[in-house]
Amino acid sequence: MNPDRTNIYISKGPRLSNIYKFEKLDSIIKPYAQELFENPETFPLTIMYMENLESLGYCYQFLDCF
């Protein structure tokens, strides 16, 4: 079955060096967080995969403090 569906959007962005780990995560999360908090009723279900638990914890704290 073809995985290309109209209701699914896959995005891939450039990866920064691990030296800029938190800046990298901020640049990925911030646009989604802004849209989510501006339009919570219409924001689509979103799944973001993180490379490790440290990144996941950082994302959780970023969204919790946003």
Order of alpha helices (4+ residues) and beta strands (2+ residues): alpha-alpha
